[in-house]
Structure formats: C-alpha cells, structure tokens
Amino acid sequence: MSPVSAPELFDTHAHLHFSEFGDDLSAVLERARAAGVRRFVTIGTDVETTTAAVALAGCEEGVWASAGIHPHDAAEADEAAFAAIERLAGTPRVVAIGEIGLDFFRNLSPRDVQERTFRRLLDLARRLGKPVLVHCRDAHAETLAILDQAGVGELGGIMHCFSGDVPIARRCLDLNARSLPEVARFVPADRLVIETDCPFLPPQGHRGTRNEPAYLALTAARVAELRGEPLATLGPRLSDNARRLFHVS
C-alpha cells in the first residue's frame, strides 16, 4: 500500500516500547507511516512499561502513551506502584488509563486481586477524566458489572482482547468497542477503532513472526471488506473515532 493511496490510520493499542522493537523501532515506524499508520498509542502494563511508554511518547511524533497495570501483574502492584501509575497518568502525553481489566483465562493474578486493581484504576481514570483501555478475557460478566458500578461510561474507552459475541458487544457500546471480525459488521462505524497489539497477535499471512503497526493496514482492509464499505471512507472514520476518544489532533 503506497503512501499516496493509504488512508490515515490510528493504531490504538501497540507496545512500541517493548524489547521486541529495541533494535529497529525507527524502521518499524517508517514502515508503519508508509502504510498510512500515522498515530499510535503505546500501552503501559505496569510501572516499568508505563515509564518506558511515556518516555517514547515524549520523543516520537504521533505517539501517545497509556498508563496502567495489566491484570496479569495485579498481584505485584503495591501502594508504591499505584502512586507511580497515578503520577505517570497525569503527564501530558498519557491519553488513557490501561491496560487494565480482568483475565480469568490465565488467572496469573488471583481474581479478587484483579478486581480490586481494576476498580482502583477505574477510579483513577474517573478522577483524571481519561478513557480506559480494558483487557477482558473470559470475564465478560464481571468486567461489565465493574464498569457499570464505576460509572466510567462518559469517559469512553476501548474493549481490548474482546472475545465475546454480538450480545456482549451490544452491552459494551457504552465504550468505543474494539471487536472481533464476527461482530465487526454490528458495531456502528462511529464506535469502532482498530489496533495491532504489536508485537503480539500478527495477522493472517504473518503468523509466527513479530507483529508491527504497518500491518494495521491489513486489519483495516479486512474490516472494510466485512462491512462492505470502501477502505478510503472507513479508514479515516476509524481514525477520527480514535482521535476523538483520546482528545488528540
């Protein structure tokens, strides 16, 4: 896809600061921009990665950061960690609180600890007025109940690692939803965003290799195909959704 023909895209969930990109990040970003991906949010999952994400966002054009504690890391979060995340979350290049949520598939942290951490970070999002990036795996009912109780619908957010069906997606639409292909047709075009989750989860045709943001163009084309919409029209709408959610230009 050439720079001329590519619509501008926004990768709403990447891990550009991870070690997998340590040797060639400049080339990775060059390929992404050539494919039309001009904006990125690089995602924190604990204090160390959030610190790195904020540092990267401070020196790369078109890159913003999020601050959060992943449910896998919830058991390691102490008061010092929460204080550090709150400090980082208040910095100018942090546009969201995440990656936060529940993962009852792997259960790398006890479920009650995941839930307490999730609630605490939702409270932080509400106090700072920033959208949330929610990891939900095999915990849809619990995640939705906590989100309802937290009252963060007005902040907006993205359901990341979404593995539900259309009825679950319908309930998630008080947040900007990132959905699997089987519900891509259902989600209104003004509520949909796309992501790579790079360096993880490479698309078909690249399985077994490192994912990178340039491949977002493949995802965008597939979503457009599923919806029966021209990519030239849908791509900018998806980017507009992300810019509006994160309050960036």
N, C-alpha and C positions, 0 to 999 in steps of 0.2 A: 504494500500500500504506500503510495508516494505521498510526500508532504503536501502536495497540491490537492490531491483528491481526498485526503483523510479528514474526516470531521474532527474537531477538537474534542478530546475525551478526558475524563477525570477518573483516575484510579483512587477510589475512596478507601481502600484498605490494602496497604503494602507494608513490607518490613524492609525498607531500603537500607536501614542501619544495621541489619544483621550481617554476621560474618560471611555469609554466602556471597555478598556483594563487596567484600572488603578489597578485592584486588582489581575490580573493573567497574566500579559504580559509574564513573564518568561515561564509559562506553555504553553501559546499560541505559543510562538516562538519555544519551544521544539516540540510541535505537528507539527508545520509547517516544521521544519527541518527533522523530522521523515518521513514526506510525500514527502520529496525531495525539499522543497522550501528553498533555501539557501541564496537568495539575495532578498532585499526589498528596495523600495523607499517609505518613509513615507512622506505624502503630506501636505504642508502648504496651508492654505486657507485665512489667514490674518496674522497680525503681531504676535499675541499671539500664534497661532498654528504653524506658521513657527518657532518661537523661540523654542517651545517645540520639534518640529521635528528635528531641528538642535541639540538640546541637546541630544535627544535619539540617533541620528545617531553617535554622538560622543562617546557613551559608549556601543554600541551594534555591535558586529562583523557582517558584511554582510548587515548592514542597512545604507542607504544613505538618504538624505533629498532633498526636493524641497522647493522653496520659492515663494510665490505668494499671490494674492488677488482674491478670488473667485468672479464671477460676482454677486452673491447674496450679497456680502459685499462691492461692489464697492462704494455705496453711503456713506459708513462710512470712506473711505480712504481719508485722508488729506495729506498735504505735509510731516508731521512727519511720517506717515505710509509708504509713498513711500520711504523716506530716510531710514527707518528701514529695509524695504524689500531689498533695494539695499545693505545695509551693510551685512545683513544676506546672501544674494545671493552670495556674494563674498567669503564666508568662504569655506574651503576645502571640507567639507562633503556635500555641496549642489551641486547636479549634474544636476539640471534642474530648469526652471522658470515655476511655475504652483502651484496651479491650477488656470488658467486664462481663459478668454473666454467670451462667451455670453450665457445667458439663457433667452430666450423670451417666455418660457413656464410659469415660475412662476413670472418673472418680479419683483423680490424682490428689485431690484435697477432700477432706470429709464434707459431706453435703451440707451440714449445718454451718460449717465454716465458710463454704462457698456462699451460702445465702446471706450470712452476716456481712461478708465483704461486699457482696453485690449491693445490699441495702445501703451500706455506708458510702459507697462510691456513687450511687444514685443520689444520695443526699448532697454529696459534693457537687454533682452536676447541676442539681436544682439551685444550690446556693450561688454557683458561678454563672448560671444561665447558659450552659453549653450542652449541645446534643450528646447522646450516648451511643456508643458502638457496642452492641450486645452480642456476645457469644452464647448461643443456645444450642445444646446438643442433648437430645433425649431428656429434655427438661422443659417442654413447652408449657405445660400447665403451671408449673412452679414459676417459670420466668414471667409469664403473662400476669400471674397473680401478684407477684412482687412489683412489676411495672405499674399495675393498676393502683396498688397501695402507695407507691412512691409518688404518684402524680406528676410524672415527667413527660406526659404526652405533649404538652405545649412546647417543650424544648425540641422535640423531634429526635430522630435517631435512625440507626440502621441495624437491622437484624442480620448479623453475620453468622456464618456457618448454619444457615437456615436449612432444616431438614424436614419441615412439616409439609402439609398438603394445603389445598386451597382454603378449607375452613380455618386452618390455623393462620394462613396468610391474611385472610379477611380480618381476623382479630388483631393482627399485627399492624394494620394500616393506620393506627394512630401514630405510628412511626414511619419514616421513609423506609420501605422494606427492600431488602436485597433478597431475591427469591431464586429458587432452583428453576431449571428450564421448564418443568411441568407446570409451574404457576406463573411463568413469565407472561403468558398471554392474559392472565387475570388481572395483574397489578396495573392500575392506571398509569399512563405514561408520565404523569406529573408526580408520581410517588415512587418511581423506580430509579435506582442507581446501580452501578456495576463496579466490580473490583477484581483484582487478581489474587490477593492473599499471597503474593510472591514473597519469598522464593518457593512457597508451597503450592500444591494443587495445580500443576501445569495442565493446560487444556489438551483435549484430544489431538493427537498428532505430535505432541511434545512430552508424552508421559515418560517418566524415567529420567527427565532432565530438569534442570533448575527452571522454575517459572520466573518470568520477568515482566515488567509493566508493558513492554511492547505488545505482548500477547493479549492485552485488553482489547485491541482492535478485533481479534478473533471472537472474543466474547460478545462485543457489541454487534458484530455482524450476525452472530448466531441468534442473539435476542431479537434483532430486527427481522430476521428470517422467521422466527417463531411467531412474531406478532404480525407479520405481513406488512411491515412498514419499511420505507426506504431508510437505509442507514444514514444517508445525508440529512434526513429530517430527525430521526430518532436520536442520533449521537449527540447533537447539540442540546436536545431537550434533557437527556440524561445528565449532561454536564451542568446545565442550568439548575437542575434539581440539587446537585451536589453543592454548587456554589451558594445557592440559597440556604441550604441546610447549614453549611459551615460558615456562612457570612463572610465569604471571600470573593474577591473580584477576579 
